[in-house]
Amino acid sequence: MLSNLRKFKLKWLKKMTFLPPKDYAGYLYEYYTGKKLNLNNPTEFNQKIQWLKVYYHPKILNQLVDKYAVRAYVEEKIGAQYLNEAYGVYESENEVDFDKLPNQFVIKATHASSYNLIVSDKTKLVETKARKLFKKWLNRNQYFRTGQEWAYKDVKPRLIAEKYLKEAGQGSLIDYKFYCFEGKASFIEVHLDRANNHKRGFFDLNFERLPFRYVSIEKSIDSVVEKPSNLDEMKVLSEKLAGSFPFVRVDFYSIDGKAVFGEMTFYPSDGRKDFIPNEYNKSIGDLIVLPKIPENENEITVY
């Protein structure tokens, strides 16, 4: 358990995202987990995520976290039919022409996470407010905004407008997130009802509930979730996209039985949220086999 003084110190240190990565990763990890980070011998899942942030830097990661640039990778690996329809890509908030967009659409920042504007009725949109929000997004760098997530550091700030997705009978989309280790999916994280009562849970590849979580009981799935008809297809697609990366989470939606690519994530929750019960931090961490840093090098740059 961290002392109040140590917690206070770490609270300020974690804001200093200009610090050297090896130092910063330790401060961030200790603040959120209460545990020291040993980058020389990481064993738990989030410890290895921090290691990957510090040392694993193939340039292709910049493309794969870019919500527009990744589309070319997806098209090459599995086909354009799995991509959501894109209406436009913009480098400035003023380039967005709302008149040319349909009544329902989504606009996302391509260079960051959690920057999404979901528009279900354009007649209610306040354009000046939206442009102000876009300008704020475009002036943020995900690397410095959160926990030095290396893959985002050199991603060009842009906006992408996409088709508004909705599944019949669902208030919001169900998100299927495949945790892939060296190209093999091991389990799935499912998100329900993001708009009103966001809950999450982990499932195996047969869609049976798994006995661990990283959110509170209240925020965990407590209802029956129907197995998607195309679960096996989404698993295969995830593995094709995952390639031989030590770890990547590949997200899909299933819209009336059709798989739609979501995104690729290399640092879930920024490596901050431990699994509960505690023993799963080590057992899931064992699934990540960290690559060796080449002799006389400080990082890994080759995929």
HELIX and SHEET records of a PDB file:
HELIX    1   1 ASN A    4  LEU A   13  1                                  10    
HELIX    2   2 PRO A   21  THR A   33  1                                  13    
HELIX    3   3 PHE A   45  TYR A   55  1                                  11    
HELIX    4   4 ILE A   60  VAL A   65  1                                   6    
HELIX    5   5 VAL A   70  LYS A   77  1                                   8    
HELIX    6   6 ALA A   80  TYR A   82  5                                   3    
HELIX    7   7 GLU A   93  GLU A   95  5                                   3    
HELIX    8   8 PHE A   98  LYS A  100  5                                   3    
HELIX    9   9 LYS A  122  LYS A  124  5                                   3    
HELIX   10  10 GLU A  127  LEU A  138  1                                  12    
HELIX   11  11 GLN A  142  ARG A  145  1                                   4    
HELIX   12  12 TRP A  150  TYR A  152  5                                   3    
HELIX   13  13 ILE A  217  LYS A  219  5                                   3    
HELIX   14  14 LEU A  231  ALA A  242  1                                  12    
HELIX   15  15 PRO A  268  GLY A  271  5                                   4    
HELIX   16  16 GLU A  279  GLY A  285  1                                   7    
SHEET    1   A 4 ALA A  86  TYR A  90  0                                        
SHEET    2   A 4 LEU A 159  LYS A 163 -1                                        
SHEET    3   A 4 PHE A 105  ALA A 109 -1                                        
SHEET    4   A 4 ASN A 116  VAL A 119 -1                                        
SHEET    1   B 5 LYS A 199  PHE A 203  0                                        
SHEET    2   B 5 LYS A 184  LEU A 192 -1                                        
SHEET    3   B 5 ASP A 175  PHE A 181 -1                                        
SHEET    4   B 5 VAL A 248  ILE A 255 -1                                        
SHEET    5   B 5 LYS A 258  THR A 265 -1                                        
END                                                                             
